[in-house]
Amino acid sequence: MEAAPHGVRVNAVAPTLAMHPFLERVVSEEELAHWATVQPQGRAADPAEVAAVIAVLASGYASYLTGEVVSVGAQHP
């Protein structure tokens, strides 16, 4: 809110589960399978799906959005 009068927007993206190679190396297949079952779509997000939300926030389409955390996944049931 402090930055808004200066034309600066501050937002965040909070994905619940986004699959990437590092995650596959440090988390067991069983645990990843369980996490996927609790997602509304029944799977992990692709990093590109999270990146798309970030791209919208960085674009003019979100010019009036500030001070928000955008959930990508099941954080808000």
Secondary structure, 3 states (H helix, E strand, C coil): CCCHHHCCCCEEEEECCECCHHHHHHCCHHHHHHHHHCCCCCCCECHHHHHHHHHHHHCHHHCCCCCEEEEECCCCC
